[in-house]
Amino acid sequence: MEMQYRRLGRSGVKVSVLSFGSWVTFNSQLDDDAALACLQAAYDGGMNFFDNAEIYAGGESEAIMGRVFEQLDWPRHSYLVSTKFFWGIHEGVNTKNTLNRKYLSQAIDASLERLRMDFVDLVFCHRPDPETPIEETVWAMSDMVSAGKALYWGTSEWSADEIRAAWEIAERHHLHKPIMEQPQYNLFHRKPVERFYKRLYEDIGLGTTIWSPLASGLLTGKYLDGVPEDSRANLPGYGWLRDFLTDAERNAKVRELARIAEELEVSLAQLSIAWCAANPDVSTVITGASRVEQVHENLGALDALERLTPEVKARIDELFA
């Protein structure tokens, strides 16, 4: 099956239904050469959106992506790049866990320098900031777009109320509105996308660029017999994942899902990614990979998507109810 492209919410820009993200992998698992091979494989498979963030590997993920894009030398009109701001990578009262104007206006310049780009296509507020008035953040993000440093802005892991408040402030002041949200979405984490944001798709045309479609690898089946040596759960700072990944009840559901995948002649990972993509409110599913083979495996979700009949979806819903 060929790559599908969907409008990002009510905007005019289209994103590939499967996209490529650099969280966890770039720098901690991938050097420049491996990153280049993975990005090329993703691009050749039709992916046109590449997701990043300032905080990933403390800026090094952006730096790797910037160097690699320079080598690949693809036409800039043929792909979209994102970054995200909130946690900050410099110590200081105005540079950590904030969405204040000073931080945002300087953070975008530093990101563009690392990415070796004149602009990013999408920029996200990586988390909500309860200490900064939403109005200040909306003005700063809108100014970023007006300055041509980003083309569209949005949020990540914001509540429906916060997104609506930001949109209404922008509407009131004729500013650039937030057009997309980047939430976690997978078979174990459904409520925000399916329930909390439901009104926003219709009311404001919200797009979604969802992350963790495989629930940090749980939905690949690789944790059915414990934690493998090369797992991200063994990476420094990711110990919190171990309990989630080894939960017996969750793994029992994964075993059942594996039987459905076997019937459809697709892998568990392909079925899990396809399930996310089957939701019409999902604009793009951000996939990750540390090897070219994984990129090809993820692209196989396009075939799995064709096999997801209403009957199969109903069986999966029943299993994960």
Buried (B, 14 or more C-beta within 10 A) or exposed (E): EEEBBBEBBEBEBBBBBBBBBBBBBBBBBBEBEBBBBBBBBBBEBBBBBBBBBBBBBEBBBBBBBBBBBEEEEEEEEEBBBBBBBBBBBEEEEEBEBBBBBEBBBBBBEBBBEBBBBEBBBBBBBBBBBEEBEBBBBBBBBBBBBEEEBBBBBBBBBBBBEBBBBBBBBBEEEEBBBBBBBBBBBBBBBBEBBEEBBBEBBEEBBBBBBBBBBBBBBBBBBBBBEEBEEEBBBEEEEBEEBBEBBBBEEBBEBBEEBBEBBEEBEBBBBBBBBBBBBBBEBBBBBBBBBBBBEBBBBBBBBBBBBEBBEEEBEEBBEEBBE
